[in-house]
Amino acid sequence: METRPGTLTLNQLQEAVANSRIDTVMVGLVDLQGRIVGKRIPAEFFLTDIVEPGMHFCKYLLGTEMEMTTPSGYRMMSWEEGYGDWTARPDLSTIRELPWLPGTVLILSDVYDHDGNLVAISPRQVLAQQVERARKLGFEPIMATELEFYLWRETYESAQAKGYHDLRQSGTYLEDYHFLQSTKFEPFYRQVRQQMQGAGIPLISAKGEAGPGQYEMNWLHGPAITAGDYHAVFKHGLKEIALQHDLAVTFMAKPDHRYAGSSCHVHVSLLDRNSGKNVFASEGDNYVELSSVGQSFLAGQLALARDMTLLYAPTVNSYKRYAAASWAPVNVAWAYDNRTCGLRLVGQGQSLHVENRLPGADANPYLVLAGILAAGLWGVEHQLPCPPEYHGNAYNDPNLPRVPTRLTEAIELFEQSPAAKSAFGEDVVAHYLNAGRVEQEAYDAVVTSWERERYFERI
C-alpha cells in the first residue's frame, strides 16, 4: 500500500509495535460536529482483534448534540430502539503516528451497520457519496481547506472558570501577516508545524490573521476525502498540542463580535480521471477563463449556496461571522480574485480553481466538502449557465442574493431544497435537519448574559 509522508502502512505499524515504538492505537470516527471520537486500543490487541473486523461503538455518537446529550428526532437512533452499536472499520490508508502523543497512532474509520452496509449519515460517508457521484461523471475532485482560529492565553479550564469572560488574548492588535506579533508564540506554532508534518499533514504556510490572536494554517490540496482527513486531524491535533502549552484555541466562527470571524475557505477543482488534467481550465489562450464544465460547476455553487448553508454554517454563532467588510462574504457572487465575493476564482491554466469563502471554521469539514461538491455537480449535471463575473464591491450590492442571516433560515432552505434531497438522499437530509433544529432549540432555551445585562434593570 502506498503511503503519504507521515503515514504508515499496516506492515510498518506491525514493525513499530514489535519494536515497542507504538503501544497505543486511537481508532477514531468523525461525529456530527466534525470532532474525532473513538477508543484507545492497546496496539497488539488492535493488530490481532480490531484491524479487520473493526470496533463497536454506540451509534449515539452520530446522533448527539454539542454537549453529548441524546436529543430526540433522529430516525436511526433513539431510546425506543435501544441505542445499539455500529462498527468503525479502520481505513488503513489513514494510519498516522502522532508526534505530540508518544507511542500513539491515530486511524480514521468508516462506519458500518450490523448488515455490513456503510452508514449513509456518517460525515465521511456523506462526502464519499459525492466523490463517487463525481467519479461516475468522469471526474476526480481535488480539494483543500484553509483553517483560521483564535489562540488564547488560557487553558480550557480557566476559560470555563471565568465564564468565558475577560479572557486573555494571545495578541493585542490586528496581526494579519505580522511576523512580530506571531513571534510571541512561535515556540508553540513551530511545534505545531513540525509535528503536523510528522503526522502526515502537509502544511505549506502559516500566518497571523485579521484579528488579535487570530491565526491561519494551510496545507496541500489532495483528493476530497484526504482533504477532509487533513482538516479533521489538524483541528484535533492543534487542540491537543495547545493543551500541552496551557493554551486554548477556538474554532468558533465568531468568538468576539468586535473582530473578524474565523473561516474555512475551500479550494476545489476537478480532474479528468483519464487524462489527469484540470477540467476547469479552458483550452483557449485565456488562462483565467473557465471551461464549460468549470462554468457549470461554479454556477451550481452559486445556485445552491443558500441551500447548502446549513452544512457551511451549522451553529447559531456561525451567522454572526457574515458581516459586511469583515472578510467574510454576505452576498452570493463570483469574481476573479475578489475577496468581497462568496466565490472567488483563483489560479490560472492547470491551477485554475474555485475558492468557496462561505464556510466557517466551526463547520464539519466532510459536510462542507460534500455540500460544495453536491452543488457544483448539480450545476454540471444540469449544464447550468454561469452568470457574468461580478465587478466591484459585492458587500454593497443589495441586488445580490444574501447569505442566510440565521440558522433557522438555513434549516428551512435545506429542507426545501430538491437538489439536497437528490444529492444526499432523504435519510441524510432528515438527519442533518434534525441536528440543526437541536442546535437552534438549545440556544432558544437559554437565557444569556446579554439578556440580563440589557433587561435586568432597564425593562
C-alpha positions in Angstrom: 0.0 0.0 0.0 1.4 3.4 -1.0 1.6 5.9 1.9 1.9 9.6 2.1 4.8 11.2 4.1 4.0 10.9 7.8 1.6 7.9 7.4 2.3 4.2 8.0 1.4 1.1 6.2 0.0 -1.8 8.2 3.3 -3.6 7.8 5.1 -0.6 9.2 2.7 -0.4 12.1 3.3 -4.0 12.8 7.0 -3.4 12.9 6.7 -0.4 15.1 4.6 -2.4 17.6 7.0 -5.3 17.5 9.9 -2.8 18.3 7.8 -1.2 21.1 7.8 2.2 19.4 4.0 2.2 19.2 1.8 0.9 22.1 -1.5 2.7 21.5 -3.9 2.9 18.6 -6.6 5.6 18.6 -9.4 4.2 16.4 -11.4 7.3 15.5 -14.5 8.3 13.6 -15.9 11.8 13.0 -19.1 12.9 14.7 -21.7 15.3 13.5 -19.8 18.3 14.8 -16.6 17.2 13.0 -14.8 16.0 16.1 -12.7 12.8 16.2 -14.1 10.4 18.8 -13.5 6.7 19.4 -11.4 4.4 21.6 -7.7 3.9 22.6 -6.8 0.3 21.9 -3.6 -1.5 23.0 -1.6 -1.8 19.8 -1.1 -5.6 20.0 -4.8 -6.2 20.6 -5.6 -3.9 17.7 -3.4 -5.9 15.3 -4.9 -9.3 16.4 -8.5 -8.4 17.0 -9.6 -5.0 15.6 -7.7 -4.3 12.4 -10.1 -6.4 10.2 -13.5 -6.5 11.9 -13.2 -3.0 13.4 -14.5 -1.9 16.8 -18.0 -1.5 18.0 -19.3 1.9 19.3 -22.6 3.2 20.4 -24.4 4.6 17.4 -25.5 7.6 19.5 -22.1 9.2 18.7 -23.7 10.1 15.3 -26.9 11.4 16.9 -25.8 13.7 19.8 -25.6 17.5 20.1 -22.6 19.5 21.2 -22.9 18.5 24.9 -23.2 14.8 24.1 -26.8 14.6 25.1 -29.3 12.4 23.3 -31.9 14.6 21.6 -35.0 13.2 20.0 -35.8 13.4 16.3 -33.2 11.1 14.8 -34.7 8.3 12.8 -31.7 6.0 13.1 -31.1 6.2 16.9 -33.3 6.7 19.9 -34.1 5.4 23.4 -37.0 3.5 21.9 -34.7 1.4 19.7 -32.2 0.9 22.4 -29.1 2.9 21.1 -27.3 -0.2 19.8 -23.9 -0.5 18.2 -22.4 0.2 14.8 -18.9 -0.7 13.7 -16.0 1.5 12.9 -13.7 -0.2 10.4 -10.3 1.3 10.2 -9.2 2.9 6.9 -5.7 1.6 6.8 -4.6 4.3 4.4 -5.0 6.8 7.3 -2.6 5.3 9.9 -0.6 8.2 11.2 1.9 8.5 14.1 1.1 11.5 16.4 4.4 13.1 17.4 2.7 15.0 20.2 1.4 11.8 21.8 4.4 9.4 22.2 3.8 5.8 21.2 0.5 6.6 19.6 -1.1 6.3 16.1 -4.4 7.6 15.0 -6.5 5.7 12.4 -9.7 7.1 10.9 -12.6 4.8 10.3 -15.7 4.3 8.1 -19.0 3.3 9.8 -20.9 0.2 9.0 -24.2 -1.2 10.3 -24.9 -4.7 11.5 -25.6 -5.9 8.0 -22.2 -4.7 6.8 -23.6 -1.6 4.9 -21.9 1.8 5.1 -23.9 4.2 7.2 -25.1 7.0 4.9 -25.4 9.6 7.6 -21.7 9.3 8.7 -20.0 12.5 7.7 -17.1 10.8 6.0 -19.6 8.7 4.0 -21.7 11.8 3.1 -18.5 13.1 1.4 -17.6 9.7 -0.1 -21.1 9.6 -1.8 -20.4 12.9 -3.6 -16.9 11.7 -4.6 -18.5 8.6 -6.1 -21.0 10.8 -7.9 -18.2 12.9 -9.4 -16.3 9.7 -10.5 -19.3 8.4 -12.3 -19.2 11.7 -14.3 -15.5 11.0 -15.1 -14.0 13.5 -12.6 -11.8 13.3 -9.5 -12.4 16.1 -7.1 -9.3 17.8 -5.8 -9.8 20.0 -2.7 -8.1 21.9 0.1 -9.2 23.8 3.1 -7.7 26.8 4.9 -8.5 27.0 8.6 -8.5 30.0 10.9 -8.6 30.1 14.7 -8.0 32.2 17.7 -5.3 31.4 20.3 -5.9 32.4 23.9 -3.5 32.7 26.9 -5.9 30.5 28.8 -6.5 26.8 29.4 -9.9 25.5 28.6 -10.5 25.0 32.3 -9.5 28.6 33.2 -11.7 30.0 30.4 -14.6 28.0 31.8 -13.9 29.2 35.3 -14.2 32.8 34.1 -17.5 32.1 32.4 -15.7 32.8 29.1 -15.5 36.5 30.0 -12.4 38.7 30.2 -10.2 36.0 28.5 -6.5 36.9 27.9 -5.9 37.2 24.1 -2.7 36.0 22.6 -2.4 39.1 20.6 -3.1 42.8 21.3 -3.7 44.2 17.9 -4.7 43.1 14.4 -1.9 40.9 13.2 -2.6 39.9 9.6 0.8 38.8 8.2 2.7 40.4 11.1 5.8 38.5 12.0 6.5 40.3 15.3 3.0 39.5 16.8 3.1 35.8 15.9 6.7 35.5 17.0 5.4 35.9 20.6 4.0 32.3 20.3 6.4 31.0 17.7 7.6 28.1 20.0 4.0 26.8 20.0 3.4 27.4 16.3 6.8 25.9 15.4 5.9 22.7 17.3 2.5 22.6 15.5 4.2 23.0 12.1 6.8 20.3 12.8 4.5 17.8 14.5 1.7 18.2 11.9 4.3 17.4 9.2 5.3 14.4 11.2 1.7 13.3 11.4 1.3 13.4 7.7 -0.5 16.8 7.5 1.5 18.6 4.7 1.4 22.2 6.0 2.5 24.8 3.4 2.1 28.1 5.2 1.1 29.7 8.5 0.4 33.4 9.3 -1.3 35.8 11.6 -4.8 36.6 10.6 -7.1 39.7 10.7 -8.0 39.6 14.4 -5.8 39.9 17.5 -4.5 36.4 18.4 -6.1 35.0 15.2 -4.0 32.7 13.1 -4.4 30.7 9.8 -2.7 27.5 8.6 -2.9 25.9 5.2 -2.0 22.5 3.8 -1.6 20.9 0.4 -4.6 20.0 -1.8 -5.5 16.4 -2.3 -8.4 14.0 -3.1 -11.6 15.1 -1.4 -11.7 12.6 1.4 -7.9 13.1 2.1 -8.6 16.9 2.3 -11.3 16.2 4.9 -9.0 13.9 6.9 -6.2 16.5 6.9 -8.7 19.1 8.3 -10.1 16.8 11.0 -6.7 15.6 12.2 -5.3 19.1 12.2 -8.1 20.5 14.2 -8.0 17.7 16.7 -4.2 17.8 17.0 -4.0 21.5 17.4 -6.2 21.4 20.5 -4.1 18.6 21.9 -0.8 20.5 21.3 -2.4 23.6 22.9 -3.2 21.6 26.0 0.5 20.8 26.4 1.3 24.5 26.4 -1.5 25.6 28.8 -3.1 27.4 25.9 -6.5 27.2 24.2 -7.6 27.5 20.6 -11.2 28.1 19.5 -12.7 27.4 16.1 -15.9 29.4 16.8 -16.9 31.2 13.7 -17.2 34.5 15.7 -15.7 34.4 19.2 -15.9 38.1 19.6 -18.3 40.5 17.8 -15.6 43.2 17.6 -13.2 41.2 15.5 -13.0 39.2 12.3 -14.6 35.7 12.3 -12.8 32.5 11.6 -13.3 31.0 8.2 -12.8 27.7 6.4 -12.1 28.7 2.8 -12.3 25.7 0.5 -10.4 25.4 -2.8 -11.8 22.9 -5.4 -11.2 21.7 -8.9 -12.0 18.6 -10.9 -9.5 16.4 -12.7 -10.4 14.3 -15.7 -10.0 10.7 -14.5 -8.4 9.6 -17.8 -6.0 12.4 -18.6 -5.4 13.7 -15.1 -5.9 17.3 -16.4 -7.9 20.0 -14.7 -11.2 20.2 -16.5 -11.8 23.7 -15.2 -9.0 25.0 -17.4 -10.1 26.5 -20.7 -8.4 25.1 -23.8 -8.0 28.5 -25.3 -5.4 31.1 -24.8 -7.1 32.7 -21.8 -5.6 31.1 -18.8 -8.1 32.6 -16.4 -11.2 31.6 -18.3 -13.2 28.6 -17.0 -14.1 25.8 -19.3 -17.8 25.0 -19.9 -17.6 22.3 -17.2 -16.0 24.8 -14.8 -18.6 27.4 -15.5 -21.4 24.9 -14.8 -19.7 23.8 -11.6 -19.4 27.4 -10.5 -23.0 28.1 -11.5 -24.1 25.2 -9.3 -22.3 26.5 -6.3 -23.9 29.9 -6.9 -27.4 28.5 -7.4 -27.3 26.3 -4.3 -25.1 28.4 -2.0 -28.1 29.3 0.2 -29.5 25.8 0.1 -26.2 24.3 1.4 -25.5 27.0 4.1 -26.7 24.6 6.9 -23.6 22.5 6.0 -21.3 25.5 5.8 -22.6 27.3 8.9 -24.0 24.8 11.4 -24.3 26.7 14.6 -26.2 29.8 15.9 -22.8 31.6 16.2 -22.0 30.9 12.6 -24.2 33.6 11.3 -22.5 36.4 13.2 -19.5 35.8 11.1 -21.4 37.0 7.9 -20.7 40.8 8.4 -20.0 43.4 5.7 -16.4 44.5 5.2 -15.2 41.7 7.6 -13.5 39.4 5.1 -16.5 37.1 5.3 -19.0 37.1 2.5 -22.5 38.4 2.9 -23.7 38.1 -0.7 -23.6 35.3 -3.3 -21.5 36.3 -6.3 -18.3 35.3 -8.1 -15.3 37.1 -9.5 -11.7 36.5 -10.3 -9.5 37.3 -7.3 -12.1 39.4 -5.5 -12.4 38.7 -1.8 -15.7 40.6 -1.4 -17.5 37.7 -3.3 -18.5 34.4 -1.8 -17.0 32.5 -4.7 -13.5 33.6 -5.8 -11.8 32.3 -9.0 -8.1 31.9 -8.5 -5.0 30.5 -10.3 -4.5 30.1 -14.0 -4.2 27.3 -16.5 -4.0 23.9 -14.9 -4.1 25.6 -11.4 -7.3 27.4 -12.1 -9.9 26.6 -9.4 -12.7 28.0 -7.3 -12.4 29.2 -3.7 -15.6 29.0 -1.7 -15.4 31.5 1.1 -18.8 30.8 2.7 -17.9 28.1 5.3 -16.8 28.9 8.8 -14.2 27.3 11.0 -16.9 25.7 13.1 -18.2 23.5 10.3 -17.7 19.8 9.9 -15.1 19.6 7.0 -16.6 16.4 5.4 -20.0 18.0 5.3 -18.6 21.3 3.9 -16.7 19.5 1.1 -19.8 17.3 0.4 -22.0 20.4 0.1 -19.6 22.1 -2.3 -19.3 19.0 -4.5 -23.1 18.4 -4.4 -23.8 22.0 -5.5 -21.1 22.0 -8.2 -22.0 18.6 -9.6 -25.7 19.7 -9.7 -24.6 22.5 -11.9 -22.6 20.2 -14.2 -25.4 17.6 -14.5 -27.9 20.3 -15.4 -25.4 22.3 -17.5 -26.3 25.5 -15.7 -25.1 28.7 -17.4 -22.8 30.8 -15.3 -23.8 34.3 -14.6 -21.4 37.1 -15.5 -18.5 37.9 -13.3 -19.2 40.4 -10.6 -17.2 43.7 -10.7 -16.8 45.9 -7.7 -17.6 45.7 -4.0 -20.1 42.8 -3.5 -20.7 43.9 0.1 -22.6 46.9 -1.1 -24.9 45.4 -3.7 -28.4 44.9 -2.4 -29.5 43.2 -5.6 -27.3 40.1 -5.0 -28.7 37.0 -3.2 -28.0 37.3 0.5 -26.3 34.6 2.6 -28.9 33.4 5.2 -28.7 35.6 8.3 -29.7 33.0 10.9 -29.7 29.2 11.5 -33.5 29.0 11.2 -33.4 30.4 7.7 -30.6 27.9 6.7 -32.6 25.0 8.1 -35.7 26.0 6.1 -33.7 26.4 2.8 -32.0 22.9 3.3 -35.4 21.3 4.0 -37.0 22.8 0.9 -34.1 22.1 -1.5 -34.8 19.5 -4.2 -31.1 19.4 -5.0 -30.1 18.5 -1.4 -32.6 15.6 -1.4 -31.4 14.4 -4.8 -27.7 14.6 -3.9 -27.8 13.3 -0.3 -31.0 11.2 0.0 -33.9 11.7 2.3 -32.2 10.0 5.3 -29.1 12.2 5.3 -31.2 15.4 4.8 -33.5 14.5 7.6 -30.6 13.6 9.9 -28.8 17.0 9.5 -32.0 18.9 9.6 -32.6 17.5 13.0 -29.1 18.3 14.0 -29.7 21.9 13.0 -33.0 22.1 14.9 -31.5 20.6 18.0 -28.8 23.3 17.9 -31.4 26.1 17.5 -33.6 24.7 20.2 -30.7 24.5 22.7 -29.9 28.2 22.1 -33.6 29.3 22.3 -34.0 27.6 25.7 -31.1 29.5 27.4 -31.2 33.0 29.0 -27.9 34.7 28.1 -25.8 37.2 30.0 -26.6 39.7 27.2 -30.3 39.5 28.1 -29.6 40.0 31.8 -27.3 43.0 31.1 -29.9 44.5 28.8 -33.1 43.8 30.7 -32.3 43.2 34.4 -32.7 46.8 35.5 -34.0 48.7 32.5 -37.1 46.9 31.5 
